Each structure stands twice: as C-alpha cells, then as structure tokens.
Amino acid sequence: IDLFIPYAGLEGGLKQQRFQNLAAQNEFISSNVELRNQERYELHFGIKGTLSKKMSFNVGASFSQNRNHVLFVNDTIYSSGNQFNVIYDTINISRITGSLSYQANEKLKIDGIAHFNSYQARNNPYAWNLPQLEVILRGNYNIADKLIVRADFTLETGRKTKVFDPTLEGVQEQDGSYFMPLGVIADANIGAEFRYTKRISIFANFNNVAAQRYKRWFNYPVQGFQFMAGATFRF
C-alpha cells in the first residue's frame, strides 16, 4: 500500500567539542588545536513513505546555521603542512536529500542515498573540505543467517581545500584566499561474513577494490586496495 507521510522539525542547541570527535573526523589533526563549542539550529522538512511492500523513499530539505563550525586546514605553523589545524566559522548549510530503499524480507536490502549541499561561510570563501554532492549506495544479502555479503559505494564531489602556496599547480584565488579543488572520491568496498555458530564467525573485507588513490585530505592520498580477514568470537 502506498503511504506518504509529511514531516517537519526545528531543533538546535549547543554541542560540546572534544578532541576525540575532531580526531575521528580527521586522524591527521594536530594535537594543539583550539576547542570551541558549536551552536547549531536546523529547520528540516520532507515527505517519506512507501511505494510498494518492498520499496520506501524519503525526500527532504534542511536549512541550518552553524556557529563555530569546524573546518580543517593544513597546519603550516607547527608541522610544515603535514598535519591539520582547525579553524572555526559561521556557516549556513542548505541540503536537499533523497533516498530510496528496497528490502525483500530479511534476505536482501539495498539503499541509495544522495545529498546536495550548499554552503555560505561568513569568513571564508568556501567551506573547506566539505562535499557539495554525496552519493551512497549500499546493500547486503543474507543467506539463511549464515553467509552475509555486503557491498557499498561512496561518491563525493565539489570539495575545495585551502592552501598557502600560490605556486602549486592548479591553485586558484578567491577573496584573498588560495585554494585547490580536490578530486572526486569514488570508493567501493565488499565484505563477507560466515557465521559458523551464533558466537563464532569468520570475515573478509575488500576495501577500495578499484585501488583509487584519491585525496580525502590535501597531501594525503588514501591507501590503494586493502584486504582484511579474521575471526570473531562472542561471549
């Protein structure tokens, strides 16, 4: 049965900033960054529902104001650019979101999610390192709750990074700041888990299967193809 549910909400408040949270976003962060609490207010609305017994959707938009929003830039003072510092700015973010999900019982589930972001920063020409377009495709297949196969694909475009050397190839200038467009992130991963019993399982993960050397952060290309295998035991 088709079902359409409109929704809307207004939320916000003060978020305490911790170094642990910053390091989780960027593991190359310098240890002497300044910590400021973030103040955030967001209005969001949209429509969600079902198109059939197996397919659901969500389409929405949000508008938020973020004071002391974290932006990462290369630290040229303490680390000659091989670590990242934090700068803060007030950023208005407009986002359009769409998602589509397919689920067949408990065996097969596929999700497709897309975000289009627009940023207005008060003190910087761009919101450094934040993507304009994000696309996520993911799915998993469960065979008799014994063999579980997972796959996901991530695409990000429109990121720009602040640089301090105007002689670098590809550098552009805007409002007195030098910047470089970062390349497209296209990352695909595959994983499988075999549950021998409810407590014992073995797994294998194949990450970045296309061996892309994209730069998630400036001067930091990611590792190529990665493989990990192991076993788990639950008490």
C-alpha positions in Angstrom: 0.0 0.0 0.0 1.4 3.4 -1.0 1.9 5.6 2.1 3.0 9.2 2.1 4.0 11.0 5.4 4.9 14.6 5.5 7.2 15.7 8.4 8.9 18.9 9.7 11.0 19.8 12.6 13.1 22.5 14.3 16.0 21.6 16.5 19.2 23.0 17.8 21.4 23.7 20.8 25.0 23.8 22.0 27.3 20.9 21.3 30.5 20.4 23.3 33.5 20.0 21.2 36.0 17.3 22.1 39.4 16.5 20.6 38.3 12.9 20.3 35.4 13.9 17.9 37.8 16.0 15.8 40.3 13.2 15.5 37.5 10.8 14.4 36.8 13.2 11.5 40.4 13.8 10.6 43.1 11.4 12.0 45.9 13.8 10.9 44.9 16.6 13.2 47.5 18.5 15.2 47.4 17.9 19.0 47.4 21.7 19.9 44.1 22.7 18.3 41.7 25.1 19.9 38.4 23.7 21.1 35.2 25.7 20.8 31.7 24.6 21.4 29.4 24.5 18.4 26.0 26.2 18.3 23.6 24.8 15.7 20.0 25.4 14.7 18.2 23.5 11.9 14.9 23.5 10.1 14.0 20.4 8.2 11.0 19.1 6.3 10.1 16.5 3.7 8.0 13.5 2.7 8.7 9.9 3.4 6.7 6.7 2.7 6.4 3.5 0.8 6.0 2.9 -2.9 5.3 -0.8 -2.5 5.6 -3.6 0.1 9.4 -3.7 -0.6 10.3 -0.2 -1.5 10.3 3.0 0.6 11.6 6.5 0.0 12.5 9.8 1.7 12.8 13.2 0.1 13.6 16.3 2.2 15.4 19.5 2.7 17.1 21.2 5.6 18.5 24.7 6.4 20.9 25.2 9.3 23.0 27.8 10.9 26.2 26.6 12.5 28.3 28.8 14.7 31.9 27.7 15.4 31.6 25.0 12.7 34.8 23.1 12.3 36.9 23.4 9.1 40.2 21.6 8.6 43.2 23.3 7.0 46.8 22.3 6.7 48.9 23.4 9.6 51.8 25.4 8.2 53.0 26.8 11.5 53.8 23.8 13.6 54.1 20.9 11.1 55.1 22.3 7.7 51.8 21.3 6.3 51.8 17.6 7.1 49.2 17.9 9.8 45.9 19.7 10.1 44.7 22.6 12.2 41.2 23.7 13.0 39.6 27.0 12.1 36.0 28.0 13.0 33.4 29.8 11.0 29.7 30.5 11.0 28.3 28.5 8.1 24.8 28.3 6.7 24.1 25.0 5.2 21.3 24.1 2.8 20.8 20.5 2.0 18.5 18.5 -0.3 18.3 14.8 0.4 16.8 11.9 -1.4 16.8 8.2 -0.5 15.3 5.0 -1.9 15.3 1.6 -0.1 14.5 -1.9 -1.3 14.1 -4.7 1.2 13.0 -8.3 0.5 12.2 -9.9 3.8 15.4 -10.3 5.8 17.5 -11.5 2.9 18.2 -8.6 0.6 18.4 -4.9 1.4 19.6 -2.1 -0.9 19.8 1.6 -0.1 20.6 4.6 -2.3 21.1 8.0 -0.6 22.0 11.3 -2.2 22.8 14.7 -0.6 23.3 18.0 -2.4 24.8 20.7 -0.1 25.2 24.4 -0.4 27.4 26.4 2.0 27.7 30.0 2.9 30.6 30.8 5.2 30.9 34.1 6.9 34.7 34.5 7.0 35.9 32.1 4.3 35.1 31.9 0.5 34.3 28.2 0.8 33.6 25.6 3.5 36.9 23.8 3.2 36.9 20.1 2.6 33.1 19.8 2.7 31.5 18.0 -0.3 28.8 19.5 -2.5 27.4 16.2 -3.7 27.3 13.0 -1.7 26.0 9.7 -3.1 25.9 6.4 -1.1 24.9 3.0 -2.5 24.9 0.1 -0.1 23.4 -3.4 0.1 23.6 -6.7 2.0 22.4 -10.2 1.2 21.7 -12.7 4.0 21.7 -16.4 3.2 20.0 -18.4 5.9 21.6 -16.1 8.5 24.8 -18.0 7.8 26.5 -16.1 4.9 26.2 -12.3 4.8 27.6 -10.4 1.8 27.9 -6.6 2.0 28.8 -4.0 -0.6 28.9 -0.2 -0.6 29.9 2.6 -2.9 30.6 6.2 -2.0 30.9 9.2 -4.3 31.8 12.8 -3.2 32.5 15.8 -5.4 32.8 19.6 -5.0 35.4 19.7 -2.2 37.9 22.5 -2.0 40.9 22.8 0.2 42.7 26.0 1.5 46.4 26.2 0.5 49.1 28.7 1.4 51.5 28.2 -1.6 50.2 30.1 -4.7 52.8 28.4 -6.9 51.3 25.0 -6.7 49.7 23.6 -9.8 46.0 24.1 -10.1 45.8 26.8 -7.3 43.0 29.3 -7.6 42.3 32.6 -5.7 39.1 33.8 -4.2 38.7 36.8 -1.9 42.3 36.7 -0.9 42.4 33.0 -0.2 44.3 30.4 -2.2 42.5 27.1 -2.8 42.6 23.9 -4.9 39.7 21.7 -6.0 40.1 18.2 -4.6 39.4 15.3 -6.8 36.4 13.1 -6.8 36.1 10.5 -4.1 34.9 7.1 -5.6 35.3 4.3 -3.1 33.8 0.8 -3.4 34.0 -1.9 -0.7 33.0 -5.5 -0.5 32.7 -7.7 2.6 31.5 -11.2 3.6 30.9 -12.9 6.9 30.3 -16.6 7.6 28.6 -17.3 10.9 29.8 -20.8 11.9 27.7 -20.6 15.1 25.9 -17.8 16.9 29.2 -17.0 18.7 31.9 -17.8 16.1 32.3 -16.3 12.7 34.9 -15.5 10.1 35.0 -12.5 7.8 36.8 -11.0 4.8 36.7 -7.3 3.7 38.0 -5.9 0.4 38.3 -2.1 0.6 38.8 0.3 -2.2 38.5 -2.5 -4.7 39.2 -0.2 -7.6 42.5 0.9 -5.9 41.7 4.6 -6.3 44.4 7.0 -4.9 42.0 9.8 -4.2 42.8 12.5 -1.6 40.4 12.7 1.3 42.7 15.4 2.7 45.2 17.6 0.8 48.6 15.9 0.6 47.2 12.7 1.9 46.2 10.2 -0.8 44.4 7.2 0.7 45.8 3.7 0.6 45.1 1.6 -2.5 43.4 -1.8 -2.4 43.2 -3.2 1.1 42.3 -6.7 2.3 41.4 -7.8 5.8 40.3 -11.1 7.1 39.8 -12.5 10.6 37.5 -14.3 13.0 35.2 -13.1 15.8 34.1 -14.8 19.0 31.2 -13.6 21.1 31.0 -14.4 24.8 
